[in-house]
Structures are given as structure tokens and as C-alpha cells.
Amino acid sequence: MEELNLYILTSNCARNLIDVKLVAAHLFDVLPASAPAPELIVLSLQELAPIAYSFLGGSYLLPYFNAFVNAIKLATAKRWNESYVNLVKDHTGMTGLMVFARADITNRISWIDTAHVGFGVQEMGNKGAVGARLGYVVEGRSSKTVDLTFVAAHLAPMENALAQRNLDWQSIVERLVFSHGETPPKVSDESSEGTDENTALLNDHTSSHYSEGKRRDLFAPDSYLFLAGDLNYRTSDMSPLKDDVLRFPKRNVDPSNPSHYSHLLKQDQLMREMRSGKAFHGLSEAPIDFPPTYKYSNAARHAARDALENGAPGTDWKWSAHRWPSWCDRILYLDHPSASRGEGDGAAQSTVQPRVYNALPLFPHSDHRPVALAVAVPLRPASAPAAADAEPTAGDSIGSTITRVMAPFAIDSSWRSRREAARRKEVVVGVLAYLGLTWEGNGMVFAAVVGLVGAWVVLRSMWEV
């Protein structure tokens, strides 16, 4: 069976522009030398830019998106001598999602749909999720697509915010709703900087399959699902005390040593919540065999540049003393979507196949290490789309024993109005933050004050005359 190779990366950018050449040089470090060029590259980006630029969106975000476009261009050309097309460049507030397709397969993307939800302050996008769902045409079966859903998310921070993170997951299920067919397929960002040159690539491939009453929720039964982001689950329910730093993981110790990171991993909140059925219902994760991805100290970030540029030898991990080292950055997937089901004995083998799950090096722009998942999915199309309002039922299958995962929460009927209201607030906050927190905005305020004072002086002089 034909397979689709995906490379999915999640990275918290700490509101900084990346060093394009440095990131490009190490973007695929976790892949073996023999790894093929993936058909799709997906980036989940949190804290993509400062809040003013993120909330205003449009041209204010372009430098931050374009830095990753350039990094992908450099990295893929050097590694595989392949070119990639940026099909999705979207965001909800400070959380961004980018999807790149290898140039030779772009004609197999028949449609793209997007969805947004904010669950930060007043449901704004300082924390939130953005999703993209696309149809990939199966070779030799132009009327059939394999549907793929990608979600970038950033959940509530802090050790003691476990309950809020679980609620954020609930918000994703209830309010990350795909419009399919209600609006045209979209490849530009949510704040409408306008369509870019990639839109034309889809014009000839917009299939009626896009609007055939397909389910709109996250758990659409005919779609693979990948969720990547700074999920912010920690390894303790409370902040570390002064002496706890002595228990933080150390580098180059034997697994039997209590300071080996594997012992801290046993306290991971996300694994605990998933096992107890309180969060990320039905999703899976590849085994973790890498150290915590957060929170590295400023000293570690300074040392990271020397390590990446000059090959400096690694030293002991430098953790921030006020946060428990944790696996905040994760990539989850739905292991048995009905899109992978088929007739006959081979059906049970048609599942997501993780190849690599690992952390990239620490980059100097962030206190998080990025995490990447290389995965293969079989290209077996769904037999038929489900009705838009159909409820999933346990045990629903076609010639196999694979069970369809039921959505743990129903769609919130007010999802659209709530997002629109939050978006209006984002614009207001974005303008205020721009004027108060950026050099450009400060300059505008200063110029306005000078202008008003000057006008007042001129008018006063005229009145005195």
C-alpha cells in the first residue's frame, strides 16, 4: 500500500524571530541519513511573535512566518535537493500552523480547510489552537482522498494549572470546528493579509468531496489526526521548592541513577491524565526517550549558540530553578482513524506508523527544545464520508474490528460567535499593545503627542493675537 511520509515539528519560539541559518542547519537532525524527503512538513509554532503582532496578524506576522519558510527552503534543498510549497500559513493569536508540501505532490492536495479557537484571557488567542484539514488524492483514484487533520495548540501554563489544561482540551474538541464548504478553502492567515501565490495551486484541485456533508468536528471518522504543541503538562502539581533543584535531571548518567530523566518522566501529568481518560481521549503518543524539553535557563540558551555553531562539547543541562523540568512539547495522534480501515485481514495493519520521535537541539531563541515526529500513514481512502450531523458510534467499522473513536464532547453551537467576539477583543488588545509595547507604536504615540502640543501652541498664539 502507498504510504505518506510526514514530518511534524512543534516549537515554542518565545516571541522571537529565529536565526534562519541556524535552525535550517539542524531542522532534521533527528532523522536518519537514509530518511526519504517527506511529502508533507507540518510546523506547530507557539508564541510565534509578540502579542501586538500576533493579535493584529496580517503583515505584522509575515516576518515571523517567512523566517520559517526560508528555513524550510534552505534545509530541504541541502538535505534532499527538494523544493516545498507553503500551503497553510495560519494562526490563532500567538499560535501558528504551517503546512508545506513537496513540490511534486502539490497537485494531489484537493482541498484545505481551517479552524480556530482561543482559550486564553477572555477566550483570546494568547493561548489557543489552529487546525488545518486537507484532502490528499490517492494515486489512481482521483475521486478518493485521504483526509489529514493537523492541530497546533498552546495550553495553559504553570504546574498547578492541570485542570485548566484539561479544560483547554475540551475547548479544542467543542469549538475547533471546520467550516468545510461554508467558506472557500483558505491558505492565508486568519487575519486576512490576503491570498498569496500558493492559492492558485489549489484552484484546479478543489473537489466536490470538500463539501459533501463531511463531519466538522475534530474526530471526523474519515481523517487522520495529529495534534502538536506546547501542551504545558508538567512533572509536578506544584512549583519546585528551593532544594528540589538537586533532584533535576542530569546529563550523562546511567538510567539506574535517580537523576536520570526517565525517573522524572514517571511523574508526567499528560500520561497520567490520558491513562485516566481525562484528556486527549483516544489519542496516542510514541514512546518518549529524550530529556525534558522545558525549561532551560538563560545560561543554557547562551551556550546553545556555541554548541550549534562551533560544535562545543555538551555540558550538564542548565535548568531554570523555578520550573520543574517537563515534557511540555508533545505530538499526539489518532492511531485508528476510520480512514485507515479497510476490508480484509490487512485492515488492522493500516495504522499510523511512527518512525522517529525525538527532541531537536536547544536553540538560543527559546527556553524550549523543539520536538519532531516522523511518521508514515497508509493511503487508504475512507469508504464514504459521514453525514455532517451524524454522531459516531462505538464499534462502527467496515470489514474490520477497529473501533471508531467517539468525540468526548459535543460541538458547542456558539463556537462561531464566541470566536468572532474574541477576535474583536484581540484587535483592540493588539492595537493597545502595539502602541504601548513596540518601538513603532511608541513612535506613533510620541508623534501624535508632539502634533497635539504643536497644534495647541499654534492655536493659543492665534487666540492671543
The 8 nearest C-alpha neighbors of each residue, nearest first, counted from 0:
[[1, 2, 377, 378, 379, 349, 376, 3],
 [0, 2, 378, 377, 3, 379, 138, 137],
 [3, 1, 377, 378, 376, 375, 0, 4],
 [2, 4, 376, 375, 377, 38, 5, 378],
 [5, 3, 375, 37, 38, 374, 2, 376],
 [6, 4, 39, 374, 37, 373, 40, 375],
 [5, 7, 373, 40, 372, 41, 37, 39],
 [8, 6, 41, 372, 371, 40, 42, 5],
 [7, 9, 371, 42, 370, 43, 41, 372],
 [10, 8, 43, 228, 370, 369, 227, 42],
 [9, 11, 369, 44, 12, 43, 45, 8],
 [10, 12, 45, 13, 44, 46, 367, 229],
 [11, 13, 14, 47, 46, 365, 15, 10],
 [14, 12, 46, 365, 15, 11, 364, 47],
 [15, 13, 48, 46, 49, 47, 12, 16],
 [16, 14, 13, 12, 48, 364, 17, 47],
 [17, 15, 63, 18, 14, 66, 48, 364],
 [16, 18, 19, 15, 364, 66, 22, 12],
 [17, 19, 21, 20, 22, 16, 364, 66],
 [18, 20, 70, 22, 21, 17, 66, 23],
 [21, 19, 23, 22, 18, 24, 70, 73],
 [20, 22, 24, 18, 23, 19, 25, 307],
 [23, 21, 19, 24, 25, 20, 26, 18],
 [24, 22, 70, 74, 20, 26, 25, 21],
 [23, 25, 21, 22, 26, 20, 74, 27],
 [26, 24, 28, 22, 23, 27, 21, 359],
 [25, 27, 23, 22, 28, 24, 74, 359],
 [26, 28, 29, 25, 30, 74, 24, 359],
 [27, 29, 25, 30, 26, 359, 31, 24],
 [28, 30, 27, 357, 359, 31, 355, 358],
 [31, 29, 28, 27, 34, 32, 355, 373],
 [32, 30, 33, 34, 29, 28, 27, 355],
 [31, 33, 34, 30, 35, 78, 28, 29],
 [32, 34, 31, 35, 30, 36, 79, 78],
 [33, 35, 31, 32, 30, 36, 37, 373],
 [36, 34, 37, 33, 79, 4, 32, 38],
 [35, 37, 79, 38, 34, 81, 4, 75],
 [38, 36, 4, 5, 39, 35, 6, 40],
 [37, 39, 101, 4, 100, 5, 3, 36],
 [40, 38, 100, 5, 37, 99, 101, 6],
 [39, 41, 6, 99, 98, 7, 5, 100],
 [40, 42, 98, 7, 97, 8, 6, 99],
 [43, 41, 8, 97, 96, 9, 7, 44],
 [44, 42, 9, 151, 96, 228, 95, 227],
 [45, 43, 95, 10, 94, 47, 11, 9],
 [44, 46, 94, 11, 47, 12, 93, 153],
 [47, 45, 14, 93, 13, 12, 48, 11],
 [46, 48, 45, 14, 12, 93, 44, 94],
 [47, 49, 14, 46, 53, 15, 52, 93],
 [50, 48, 14, 51, 52, 53, 46, 47],
 [49, 51, 53, 52, 54, 48, 93, 429],
 [52, 50, 429, 433, 432, 54, 53, 49],
 [53, 51, 59, 55, 50, 54, 49, 56],
 [54, 52, 50, 93, 56, 92, 51, 55],
 [53, 55, 429, 92, 425, 56, 51, 52],
 [54, 56, 52, 429, 53, 426, 51, 57],
 [57, 55, 53, 190, 60, 54, 59, 52],
 [56, 58, 192, 190, 59, 60, 191, 55],
 [57, 59, 61, 60, 192, 56, 62, 52],
 [60, 58, 52, 57, 56, 61, 55, 62],
 [61, 59, 56, 58, 63, 62, 57, 52],
 [60, 62, 58, 64, 63, 65, 59, 57],
 [63, 61, 65, 64, 60, 66, 59, 58],
 [62, 64, 66, 61, 60, 65, 16, 48],
 [65, 63, 61, 66, 67, 62, 60, 68],
 [66, 64, 68, 62, 67, 63, 61, 69],
 [65, 67, 69, 63, 64, 68, 19, 62],
 [66, 68, 70, 65, 69, 64, 71, 63],
 [69, 67, 65, 71, 66, 70, 72, 64],
 [68, 70, 72, 66, 67, 71, 65, 73],
 [69, 71, 23, 67, 19, 73, 72, 68],
 [72, 70, 74, 68, 69, 73, 75, 67],
 [73, 71, 69, 70, 75, 74, 76, 68],
 [74, 72, 70, 76, 71, 75, 23, 69],
 [73, 75, 23, 71, 77, 76, 72, 70],
 [76, 74, 78, 77, 79, 72, 73, 81],
 [77, 75, 80, 81, 73, 74, 78, 79],
 [76, 78, 74, 75, 80, 79, 73, 81],
 [77, 79, 75, 76, 80, 74, 81, 36],
 [80, 78, 81, 75, 76, 77, 36, 35],
 [81, 79, 76, 77, 78, 75, 82, 74],
 [82, 80, 76, 79, 75, 83, 101, 36],
 [81, 83, 102, 101, 76, 75, 72, 80],
 [84, 82, 101, 102, 100, 99, 85, 81],
 [83, 85, 100, 99, 102, 86, 101, 82],
 [84, 86, 99, 87, 98, 100, 83, 197],
 [87, 85, 98, 99, 186, 84, 197, 100],
 [88, 86, 186, 98, 97, 85, 89, 187],
 [89, 87, 97, 188, 187, 96, 186, 86],
 [90, 88, 188, 96, 189, 95, 87, 187],
 [91, 89, 95, 94, 129, 96, 189, 92],
 [90, 92, 94, 124, 129, 115, 93, 128],
 [91, 93, 124, 54, 53, 94, 125, 90],
 [92, 94, 46, 53, 125, 47, 124, 91],
 [95, 93, 45, 91, 90, 92, 44, 46],
 [94, 96, 90, 44, 89, 43, 45, 47],
 [97, 95, 43, 89, 42, 151, 90, 88],
 [96, 98, 88, 87, 42, 41, 89, 99],
 [99, 97, 41, 87, 86, 40, 85, 42],
 [98, 100, 85, 40, 84, 39, 86, 83],
 [101, 99, 39, 84, 83, 38, 105, 102],
 [100, 102, 83, 38, 103, 104, 82, 84],
 [101, 103, 83, 104, 105, 82, 84, 100],
 [102, 104, 101, 105, 106, 100, 83, 82],
 [105, 103, 106, 107, 102, 101, 100, 38],
 [106, 104, 107, 108, 102, 103, 100, 101],
 [107, 105, 104, 108, 204, 200, 109, 103],
 [106, 108, 136, 105, 104, 135, 109, 204],
 [109, 107, 135, 106, 105, 134, 110, 136],
 [108, 110, 204, 205, 134, 206, 107, 135],
 [111, 109, 205, 134, 133, 108, 209, 184],
 [112, 110, 133, 184, 132, 185, 134, 131],
 [111, 113, 132, 184, 131, 179, 133, 185],
 [114, 112, 131, 130, 177, 132, 111, 185],
 [115, 113, 130, 177, 176, 175, 129, 131],
 [116, 114, 129, 175, 91, 128, 130, 117],
 [117, 115, 175, 128, 127, 174, 418, 129],
 [116, 118, 127, 124, 122, 123, 119, 126],
 [119, 117, 122, 127, 126, 123, 167, 124],
 [118, 120, 126, 122, 123, 125, 124, 117],
 [119, 121, 122, 123, 118, 125, 124, 126],
 [120, 122, 123, 119, 421, 118, 424, 117],
 [123, 121, 118, 119, 117, 120, 421, 124],
 [124, 122, 117, 119, 421, 121, 120, 125],
 [123, 125, 92, 117, 126, 127, 91, 119],
 [124, 126, 119, 93, 92, 123, 127, 120],
 [127, 125, 119, 124, 153, 118, 154, 117],
 [128, 126, 117, 124, 118, 153, 116, 152],
 [127, 129, 152, 116, 151, 115, 91, 153],
 [128, 130, 115, 151, 91, 150, 114, 90],
 [129, 131, 150, 114, 113, 149, 151, 115],
 [130, 132, 113, 149, 112, 148, 114, 150],
 [133, 131, 148, 112, 147, 111, 113, 149],
 [134, 132, 111, 147, 110, 146, 112, 135],
 [133, 135, 146, 144, 109, 110, 108, 145],
 [136, 134, 108, 144, 145, 107, 146, 109],
 [137, 135, 144, 107, 143, 141, 138, 108],
 [138, 136, 140, 144, 143, 139, 135, 378],
 [139, 137, 140, 136, 141, 107, 1, 378],
 [138, 140, 141, 137, 136, 142, 143, 144],
 [141, 139, 137, 138, 142, 143, 136, 144],
 [140, 142, 143, 136, 139, 137, 138, 144],
 [141, 143, 140, 144, 136, 208, 206, 137],
 [144, 142, 141, 140, 136, 380, 137, 145],
 [145, 143, 136, 135, 134, 380, 137, 146],
 [144, 146, 380, 135, 134, 378, 136, 379],
 [147, 145, 222, 134, 133, 144, 135, 223],
 [146, 148, 223, 222, 133, 132, 224, 134],
 [147, 149, 132, 224, 131, 223, 225, 222],
 [150, 148, 225, 131, 130, 226, 224, 132],
 [151, 149, 130, 226, 129, 227, 225, 152],
 [152, 150, 43, 227, 228, 129, 128, 96],
 [153, 151, 128, 228, 127, 227, 150, 154],
 [152, 154, 229, 126, 127, 230, 228, 45],
 [155, 153, 230, 164, 126, 231, 167, 152],
 [154, 156, 164, 163, 231, 160, 126, 153],
 [157, 155, 231, 160, 154, 158, 232, 164],
 [158, 156, 160, 159, 155, 231, 238, 233],
 [157, 159, 236, 237, 160, 233, 238, 235],
 [158, 160, 236, 237, 157, 161, 238, 235],
 [161, 159, 163, 162, 157, 158, 164, 156],
 [162, 160, 164, 163, 159, 165, 158, 232],
 [161, 163, 165, 164, 160, 166, 159, 167],
 [164, 162, 166, 160, 165, 161, 167, 155],
 [165, 163, 167, 161, 166, 155, 162, 154],
 [164, 166, 168, 162, 163, 167, 278, 169],
 [167, 165, 169, 163, 168, 164, 170, 162],
 [168, 166, 164, 170, 169, 165, 163, 154],
 [169, 167, 171, 165, 166, 170, 164, 172],
 [168, 170, 166, 172, 167, 171, 173, 165],
 [171, 169, 167, 173, 168, 172, 174, 166],
 [172, 170, 175, 168, 169, 174, 173, 167],
 [173, 171, 169, 170, 174, 217, 175, 408],
 [172, 174, 410, 170, 411, 171, 409, 408],
 [173, 175, 414, 176, 171, 170, 411, 172],
 [176, 174, 171, 116, 115, 114, 172, 173],
 [175, 177, 216, 174, 114, 215, 178, 217],
 [178, 176, 215, 114, 179, 113, 112, 216],
 [177, 179, 181, 180, 176, 182, 215, 112],
 [180, 178, 181, 177, 210, 112, 209, 182],
 [179, 181, 210, 182, 178, 183, 209, 184],
 [182, 180, 178, 179, 183, 210, 177, 184],
 [181, 183, 180, 178, 184, 179, 185, 112],
 [184, 182, 185, 180, 181, 179, 112, 111],
 [185, 183, 111, 112, 110, 182, 186, 180],
 [184, 186, 187, 183, 111, 112, 113, 198],
 [187, 185, 87, 86, 88, 198, 188, 194],
 [186, 188, 194, 88, 185, 89, 193, 87],
 [187, 189, 89, 88, 190, 191, 90, 192],
 [190, 188, 191, 89, 90, 187, 91, 56],
 [189, 191, 56, 57, 188, 192, 55, 90],
 [192, 190, 193, 189, 188, 57, 187, 194],
 [191, 193, 57, 58, 190, 188, 194, 187],
 [194, 192, 191, 195, 187, 188, 57, 190],
 [193, 195, 187, 198, 192, 196, 186, 191],
 [194, 196, 197, 198, 193, 187, 186, 199],
 [195, 197, 198, 199, 194, 200, 85, 86],
 [198, 196, 199, 200, 195, 86, 85, 186],
 [199, 197, 200, 196, 201, 195, 194, 186],
 [200, 198, 202, 201, 197, 196, 203, 195],
 [201, 199, 198, 197, 202, 203, 105, 106],
 [200, 202, 204, 199, 203, 198, 205, 109],
 [201, 203, 199, 204, 200, 205, 198, 109],
 [204, 202, 201, 205, 200, 199, 109, 106],
 [203, 205, 109, 201, 202, 206, 110, 108],
 [206, 204, 109, 110, 202, 203, 201, 207],
 [205, 207, 208, 209, 109, 204, 110, 210],
 [206, 208, 209, 210, 211, 205, 142, 180],
 [207, 209, 206, 211, 210, 142, 143, 144],
 [210, 208, 207, 206, 211, 110, 179, 180],
 [211, 209, 180, 208, 212, 207, 179, 213],
 [210, 212, 208, 213, 209, 207, 384, 386],
 [213, 211, 387, 386, 210, 214, 385, 384],
 [214, 212, 387, 385, 211, 386, 384, 215],
 [213, 215, 387, 219, 216, 385, 386, 212],
 [214, 216, 177, 176, 213, 387, 178, 219],
 [217, 215, 176, 218, 219, 214, 177, 410],
 [216, 218, 219, 172, 175, 215, 176, 406],
 [219, 217, 216, 406, 220, 405, 404, 222],
 [218, 220, 214, 221, 216, 217, 222, 215],
 [221, 219, 337, 222, 218, 336, 403, 338],
 [220, 222, 338, 337, 381, 219, 336, 146],
 [223, 221, 146, 147, 338, 219, 220, 336],
 [222, 224, 147, 336, 148, 146, 333, 338],
 [223, 225, 148, 333, 332, 149, 147, 222],
 [226, 224, 332, 149, 331, 148, 150, 227],
 [227, 225, 150, 331, 330, 149, 151, 332],
 [228, 226, 330, 151, 329, 9, 43, 150],
 [229, 227, 152, 9, 151, 230, 328, 153],
 [228, 230, 328, 153, 231, 327, 152, 329],
 [229, 231, 154, 327, 228, 153, 232, 328],
 [232, 230, 327, 229, 156, 154, 233, 155],
 [233, 231, 327, 268, 269, 230, 161, 326],
 [232, 234, 325, 235, 268, 158, 267, 231],
 [233, 235, 267, 266, 325, 268, 323, 263],
 [236, 234, 237, 233, 158, 266, 323, 238],
 [235, 237, 159, 158, 238, 234, 233, 161],
 [238, 236, 158, 159, 235, 239, 157, 323],
 [237, 239, 158, 322, 240, 323, 321, 236],
 [240, 238, 243, 323, 321, 322, 237, 241],
 [241, 239, 243, 242, 238, 244, 321, 237],
 [240, 242, 243, 239, 244, 320, 321, 245],
 [241, 243, 244, 240, 245, 239, 246, 320],
 [244, 242, 245, 240, 246, 241, 239, 247],
 [243, 245, 247, 246, 242, 320, 241, 239],
 [244, 246, 243, 247, 242, 248, 258, 241],
 [247, 245, 244, 243, 258, 248, 242, 257],
 [246, 248, 244, 245, 249, 258, 324, 243],
 [249, 247, 258, 260, 259, 246, 250, 263],
 [250, 248, 258, 259, 316, 315, 247, 252],
 [249, 251, 315, 252, 316, 248, 259, 314],
 [252, 250, 249, 253, 315, 259, 254, 314],
 [253, 251, 250, 259, 256, 254, 249, 258],
 [252, 254, 255, 256, 259, 251, 258, 257],
 [255, 253, 259, 256, 252, 261, 257, 260],
 [254, 256, 253, 257, 259, 252, 258, 262],
 [255, 257, 258, 253, 254, 259, 252, 262],
 [258, 256, 259, 255, 262, 254, 246, 260],
 [259, 257, 248, 256, 249, 260, 246, 247],
 [258, 260, 254, 256, 248, 257, 261, 252],
 [259, 261, 248, 263, 262, 290, 258, 264],
 [262, 260, 264, 263, 259, 265, 254, 290],
 [263, 261, 260, 264, 265, 259, 257, 258],
 [262, 264, 260, 265, 261, 266, 234, 267],
 [263, 265, 261, 267, 266, 262, 260, 234],
 [264, 266, 263, 267, 262, 261, 234, 270],
 [267, 265, 234, 264, 263, 268, 235, 262],
 [268, 266, 234, 264, 265, 269, 270, 233],
 [269, 267, 271, 232, 270, 233, 234, 272],
 [270, 268, 272, 271, 232, 267, 273, 233],
 [271, 269, 273, 272, 268, 267, 274, 266],
 [270, 272, 268, 274, 269, 273, 275, 267],
 [271, 273, 269, 277, 275, 274, 270, 278],
 [272, 274, 276, 270, 278, 275, 271, 277],
 [275, 273, 271, 276, 272, 270, 277, 269],
 [274, 276, 272, 273, 277, 271, 278, 270],
 [277, 275, 273, 274, 278, 280, 272, 279],
 [278, 276, 272, 275, 273, 165, 280, 279],
 [277, 279, 273, 280, 165, 272, 276, 168],
 [280, 278, 282, 273, 281, 168, 277, 276],
 [279, 281, 278, 282, 276, 273, 407, 277],
 [280, 282, 404, 279, 333, 283, 334, 405],
 [283, 281, 333, 332, 280, 279, 331, 334],
 [284, 282, 332, 331, 333, 334, 281, 285],
 [285, 283, 331, 286, 332, 330, 282, 287],
 [284, 286, 287, 356, 353, 283, 331, 330],
 [287, 285, 288, 284, 356, 289, 357, 283],
 [288, 286, 289, 285, 356, 357, 284, 290],
 [289, 287, 286, 290, 357, 261, 356, 358],
 [288, 290, 287, 357, 358, 291, 260, 292],
 [289, 291, 260, 292, 288, 326, 261, 358],
 [292, 290, 326, 325, 324, 293, 289, 260],
 [291, 293, 368, 326, 367, 325, 290, 327],
 [294, 292, 367, 325, 324, 295, 291, 327],
 [293, 295, 366, 324, 319, 318, 367, 322],
 [296, 294, 318, 366, 319, 293, 317, 299],
 [295, 297, 319, 318, 299, 298, 317, 300],
 [298, 296, 300, 299, 301, 295, 366, 319],
 [297, 299, 301, 296, 300, 302, 317, 295],
 [300, 298, 302, 296, 317, 297, 301, 295],
 [301, 299, 363, 303, 297, 302, 298, 296],
 [302, 300, 298, 303, 299, 304, 363, 297],
 [301, 303, 299, 300, 305, 304, 298, 306],
 [302, 304, 300, 306, 301, 305, 363, 362],
 [305, 303, 307, 306, 302, 363, 308, 301],
 [306, 304, 308, 309, 302, 303, 307, 311],
 [305, 307, 311, 310, 303, 304, 309, 308],
 [308, 306, 304, 305, 310, 309, 303, 311],
 [307, 309, 305, 306, 304, 310, 21, 311],
 [310, 308, 305, 311, 306, 307, 304, 312],
 [309, 311, 306, 307, 308, 312, 305, 313],
 [310, 312, 306, 309, 305, 313, 307, 308],
 [313, 311, 310, 314, 306, 309, 305, 307],
 [314, 312, 311, 315, 306, 316, 310, 250],
 [313, 315, 316, 312, 250, 317, 311, 302],
 [316, 314, 250, 317, 249, 313, 251, 248],
 [315, 317, 250, 318, 249, 314, 299, 248],
 [316, 318, 299, 296, 295, 315, 319, 298],
 [319, 317, 295, 296, 294, 320, 316, 324],
 [318, 320, 296, 295, 321, 294, 322, 317],
 [319, 321, 322, 318, 244, 323, 239, 241],
 [320, 322, 319, 239, 238, 323, 240, 241],
 [323, 321, 320, 238, 319, 239, 324, 294],
 [322, 324, 325, 239, 234, 238, 235, 321],
 [325, 323, 293, 291, 294, 322, 247, 318],
 [326, 324, 291, 233, 293, 234, 327, 323],
 [325, 327, 291, 292, 328, 293, 233, 232],
 [328, 326, 231, 229, 232, 230, 325, 329],
 [329, 327, 229, 326, 228, 230, 370, 292],
 [330, 328, 227, 228, 327, 331, 229, 230],
 [329, 331, 227, 226, 228, 284, 332, 372],
 [332, 330, 284, 226, 283, 225, 282, 227],
 [333, 331, 225, 282, 283, 224, 334, 226],
 [334, 332, 282, 224, 335, 283, 336, 223],
 [333, 335, 351, 332, 350, 283, 336, 282],
 [336, 334, 350, 333, 337, 339, 401, 403],
 [337, 335, 338, 223, 339, 220, 222, 333],
 [336, 338, 340, 339, 221, 220, 403, 335],
 [339, 337, 221, 381, 336, 340, 222, 380],
 [340, 338, 337, 349, 379, 336, 350, 341],
 [341, 339, 337, 346, 338, 349, 397, 399],
 [340, 342, 346, 397, 398, 339, 343, 399],
 [341, 343, 398, 346, 397, 399, 344, 340],
 [342, 344, 345, 346, 398, 341, 399, 347],
 [343, 345, 346, 347, 342, 399, 348, 341],
 [346, 344, 348, 347, 343, 349, 342, 341],
 [345, 347, 341, 340, 348, 349, 344, 343],
 [346, 348, 349, 345, 344, 401, 350, 399],
 [349, 347, 346, 345, 350, 344, 339, 351],
 [350, 348, 339, 346, 347, 377, 340, 345],
 [351, 349, 348, 335, 334, 339, 352, 376],
 [350, 352, 376, 334, 375, 353, 374, 349],
 [351, 353, 375, 374, 350, 376, 354, 377],
 [354, 352, 374, 355, 373, 375, 351, 285],
 [355, 353, 374, 373, 352, 356, 375, 372],
 [356, 354, 373, 372, 353, 357, 30, 374],
 [357, 355, 372, 371, 285, 373, 354, 287],
 [356, 358, 371, 370, 289, 355, 29, 359],
 [359, 357, 370, 369, 371, 368, 289, 360],
 [358, 360, 369, 370, 368, 29, 361, 357],
 [361, 359, 368, 362, 358, 369, 25, 303],
 [360, 362, 368, 303, 359, 363, 367, 300],
 [361, 363, 364, 303, 365, 360, 300, 304],
 [364, 362, 300, 303, 365, 304, 301, 361],
 [363, 365, 362, 15, 17, 12, 13, 300],
 [366, 364, 13, 367, 12, 363, 362, 11],
 [365, 367, 295, 294, 293, 296, 300, 368],
 [368, 366, 293, 365, 292, 294, 11, 369],
 [367, 369, 361, 292, 359, 360, 358, 370],
 [370, 368, 10, 359, 9, 358, 367, 371],
 [369, 371, 358, 9, 8, 357, 359, 328],
 [372, 370, 8, 7, 357, 356, 358, 9],
 [373, 371, 356, 7, 355, 6, 374, 8],
 [374, 372, 6, 355, 354, 5, 353, 7],
 [373, 375, 353, 354, 5, 352, 4, 372],
 [374, 376, 4, 352, 3, 2, 5, 351],
 [375, 377, 351, 3, 2, 352, 378, 350],
 [378, 376, 2, 379, 349, 1, 3, 0],
 [379, 377, 2, 1, 145, 380, 376, 137],
 [378, 380, 339, 377, 338, 145, 381, 341],
 [381, 379, 145, 144, 338, 143, 378, 382],
 [380, 382, 338, 221, 383, 379, 337, 145],
 [383, 381, 380, 384, 338, 341, 397, 221],
 [382, 384, 381, 385, 221, 380, 143, 338],
 [385, 383, 213, 386, 221, 381, 382, 211],
 [386, 384, 213, 214, 387, 383, 389, 212],
 [385, 387, 389, 212, 388, 213, 214, 384],
 [388, 386, 214, 212, 213, 389, 385, 215],
 [387, 389, 386, 390, 214, 212, 385, 215],
 [390, 388, 386, 387, 391, 385, 214, 392],
 [389, 391, 388, 392, 405, 386, 387, 406],
 [392, 390, 405, 389, 393, 403, 406, 220],
 [391, 393, 395, 394, 390, 405, 403, 404],
 [392, 394, 395, 403, 402, 405, 391, 404],
 [393, 395, 402, 396, 403, 392, 401, 400],
 [396, 394, 393, 403, 392, 402, 397, 391],
 [397, 395, 399, 394, 401, 398, 402, 400],
 [396, 398, 399, 341, 342, 340, 395, 400],
 [397, 399, 342, 343, 396, 341, 400, 346],
 [400, 398, 397, 401, 396, 346, 342, 341],
 [399, 401, 402, 396, 398, 394, 347, 397],
 [400, 402, 399, 396, 403, 335, 347, 340],
 [403, 401, 394, 395, 393, 400, 404, 396],
 [402, 404, 395, 393, 394, 337, 405, 401],
 [405, 403, 281, 402, 406, 393, 218, 336],
 [404, 406, 391, 407, 403, 393, 392, 218],
 [405, 407, 408, 218, 404, 409, 172, 391],
 [406, 408, 405, 280, 409, 172, 169, 404],
 [409, 407, 406, 173, 172, 410, 169, 411],
 [410, 408, 173, 411, 406, 407, 172, 216],
 [409, 411, 173, 412, 174, 408, 216, 172],
 [410, 412, 173, 413, 414, 174, 409, 408],
 [411, 413, 414, 410, 415, 174, 173, 409],
 [414, 412, 411, 416, 415, 417, 174, 418],
 [415, 413, 174, 417, 411, 412, 416, 418],
 [414, 416, 418, 417, 413, 419, 412, 174],
 [417, 415, 419, 418, 413, 414, 420, 421],
 [418, 416, 420, 414, 415, 419, 413, 421],
 [417, 419, 421, 415, 420, 416, 422, 414],
 [418, 420, 422, 416, 421, 417, 415, 423],
 [421, 419, 417, 423, 422, 418, 416, 424],
 [420, 422, 418, 424, 123, 423, 419, 122],
 [421, 423, 425, 419, 424, 420, 418, 426],
 [424, 422, 426, 420, 425, 421, 419, 427],
 [423, 425, 421, 427, 422, 426, 428, 420],
 [426, 424, 422, 428, 54, 423, 427, 429],
 [425, 427, 429, 423, 424, 428, 55, 54],
 [428, 426, 424, 430, 429, 425, 431, 423],
 [429, 427, 425, 431, 430, 426, 432, 424],
 [428, 430, 51, 54, 426, 432, 55, 427],
 [429, 431, 433, 427, 432, 428, 426, 434],
 [432, 430, 428, 434, 433, 429, 435, 427],
 [433, 431, 51, 435, 429, 436, 434, 430],
 [432, 434, 51, 430, 440, 437, 431, 436],
 [440, 435, 433, 431, 432, 441, 436, 430],
 [434, 436, 432, 433, 441, 431, 437, 440],
 [435, 437, 432, 433, 434, 438, 440, 441],
 [438, 436, 440, 433, 439, 441, 435, 434],
 [439, 437, 441, 440, 442, 436, 434, 435],
 [438, 440, 442, 437, 441, 443, 434, 433],
 [434, 439, 441, 443, 437, 433, 442, 438],
 [442, 440, 438, 444, 443, 439, 434, 435],
 [443, 441, 445, 439, 440, 444, 446, 438],
 [442, 444, 440, 446, 441, 445, 447, 439],
 [445, 443, 447, 441, 442, 446, 448, 440],
 [446, 444, 442, 448, 447, 443, 441, 449],
 [445, 447, 443, 449, 444, 448, 450, 442],
 [446, 448, 450, 444, 445, 449, 443, 451],
 [449, 447, 451, 445, 450, 446, 452, 444],
 [450, 448, 446, 452, 447, 451, 453, 445],
 [449, 451, 447, 453, 448, 452, 446, 454],
 [452, 450, 454, 448, 453, 449, 455, 447],
 [451, 453, 455, 449, 454, 450, 448, 456],
 [454, 452, 450, 456, 451, 455, 449, 457],
 [453, 455, 451, 457, 452, 456, 450, 458],
 [454, 456, 452, 458, 453, 457, 459, 451],
 [457, 455, 459, 453, 454, 458, 460, 452],
 [458, 456, 454, 460, 459, 455, 453, 461],
 [459, 457, 461, 455, 460, 456, 454, 462],
 [460, 458, 462, 456, 461, 457, 455, 463],
 [459, 461, 463, 457, 458, 462, 456, 464],
 [460, 462, 458, 464, 459, 463, 457, 456],
 [461, 463, 459, 464, 460, 458, 457, 456],
 [464, 462, 460, 461, 459, 458, 457, 456],
 [463, 461, 462, 460, 459, 458, 457, 456]]
